[in-house]
Amino acid sequence: MNRIQHIVSVAAAALLLHSCQGRLDLQPKDQLTEKTTFTQYDNIKAYAWQFYEVFPGYASANVNKEYDGDLFLNANPNGESNWIWQRVTIPSSSDDYKDPYARIRAVNIMLDNLDQSPISAADKDHWRSVGYFFRAYSYANLVNKYGDVQWVEKALSDGDGEQLYAKRTPRAEVTQKVLDQLLWAEAHIKPAGDGPNTINVHVVRALISRFGLMEGTWRRYHQLGDPLPYLRASADAAAKLVKDFPLLNPNYDLDFNSESLANVPGILLYKQYEQTQVYHSLASLGRNSAGRWDLTKKAVDMYLMTDGQTRWTSQQFAGDQSPYTEFRNRDKRLYFTVPPPFKVVVNHPSMNWQPTGNPVDQEYFPVMAAISGPKNKTLPTLNWQGLVVRQEPHFADDNQGQPFNVTYTGYRFYKFSNKIQMVQNLDVNDAPIFRMGEVMVNYAEAKYELGEFDQSIADQTINKLRARGGVAPLQLAAIPADPTRDATVTPALWEIRRERAIELMGESFRFDDLRRWKKMDYVLQQKLGRWIKKGVDVSATAPVPIQNGATEGYIAYEKVPPAPFPEYYYLYPIPSNQTVLNPDLVQNPGWK
C-alpha cells in the first residue's frame, strides 16, 4: 500500500484524533486506544499513514495561489487577487490556521506515547524522526503565514488550560525548534524510511533545504535576526542531495505527467493516484481551461532563448507581435507550460482536423512530436472529451463558437495537462512532492546568500536544469544584460531567481518567494498578455482589452493595482475566532 495514497486502514482511521474546533483544546484522547496502538511497530506505522494527508498533491488550490503573484492572471471576470488589490480581510476562521494544529496534535499523540512503547530504541528514534518531520512541515507553513505562533509540544486536552490559552511563541524560538528537530531527524531516521515512497533521510533533507532557505532569506530581507544558520542548513542538506541524486529525468514534462513516478530520476517523494482508489482533476482542468489559469507576459518573457540569452539580447528572437515568432528557439520548458501556437481546420465539435494550408500554422507540430508523446503534449491540443482545439491561443472573448481551451492573456497554463486518461476529473498522473528541480534551485540560492555561489555550483544546479530545457549554460563571467532586472538585485542572483521561477512555474512557490524576498512590489505592475492586433489576431469587434485602449498592443484585462503594497500584508491575519477564544494571541500588526 503506497503511503502517499489517501488510503488509511480501519485501525488507523479510528485513531484520527486530530479534529480541531477553532482552538487548540481538542477532544480528549482515547487512552485505551493509545495504549494498544503504540505497542507494536506496524501499529505505529499504520497510525502514521494519516500524516501523509498533509501533502496536497494535485489540488487546484495550489495553482490558484499563483494568482497572488506577478506571473499568473485569473482568466475570469473580476478575477483579481485580493492580496494584490488589498482586499484581504480578517477571516472568521481559516483552514490555513486550523488544519496545521490538527495535524500537529495527531503527531504529538504519537510522540507522547513513544517513550512508553516496548519497541526498540532505534525504532523509537525512527518514529520520533518521522513525527518531527511532519510537525516541522506544519510549523514551517504556520510560521511562513503568521510569524509568531503557539508552539505545542504535546497533545493538549481540556485540562491544559494554561497552554491552550498561551501567548504566541516568538518566531525565532519556533524556527529554532523546527530546525533542531529536523536536524535530529536527519541523523536518526532510517535512511530508507519504511519502504519505497516514504519519509526517509533524503526527504528530510529536502524539507531542510526548503525551510532553511525560506527562514534564512526571510530573516535577511525582513531584518529579523541572523539568517546564516538557516541558510547553512539549507545549503548543507541540498549539497548532500545534489551529490546523491546527480541525474534528472531528462524530460521535464514527465516530472508532472507520468502515470507513475516510481523510480523516476530526481523524484524524492510523490503522491500516487490510481483510477480505482484516488484520483484528481488537475489534468482535466488544464485540458479544458476550466482552471482559467493564464501566464502573464512577464512570466513568458522570463524564459530564455536556446542560446542562453534573454529575448531582449538574443539574435534568435524574431519579435513578439506574432505568437509563432515569439515561441521560436525558446526554453523547452515553455512549450510544456504554455501550448505553442497553431491553427487547424476543424468542423467543431470534432475529433478530426485538417491542416490550414499555411505551413506556419503547423510549425510547432514536429517540435512537440520530438519532445513529447501521444499521452502527453502533442499538437493539436484537445479538450477533456478529445475534441480538437481549433487554435492556440484561443481567446475567451473571441471564441468563435468554441468555448473551451480559452485564455485571457493568450498564454494558457497547461503544465499539468496530459492525455493519459481522457476521462473528465478522473486523472491519475502522480504528483511530485519533493523533487530535485526544487532542491537544485534551493541550493543555488542558499549558496549565493552565503556568498559561496560560483561556476561549480551553477554547473551542479542551474545548468543541469537549463540543459533539459535545451538552453545554453549560465556563464557567470558573461551574464546577459537583462533590461528588466531589478536594479537592487545583482545579475547572478537575478539569474538564480529567474531559474527558480521557470523551473517551479505554477507549483505555488512564487507568492511565498516574493514575500520572503520582500519583493511584493513586483505585483504592482500591470498584468499584461500577448501582443495582438484587432482584425488580425482577433475579430475587429472582439471585446479583448488592449493596453491604453489601443487596437493593437498588449492585452490588458487588469488595471494597475494600488500602491504601495502594505507592509503588514507580508503576514496573514490571524482568524478572529482564534483571537476571541484567546485574547493573548494578539492580532498581527496592521490588521483590523
Summary of the structure (lengths in Angstrom):
residues: 592
radius of gyration: 24.6
end to end distance: 47.7
largest distance: 77.6
contacts: 1918
relative contact order: 0.14
helix: 42%
strand: 8%
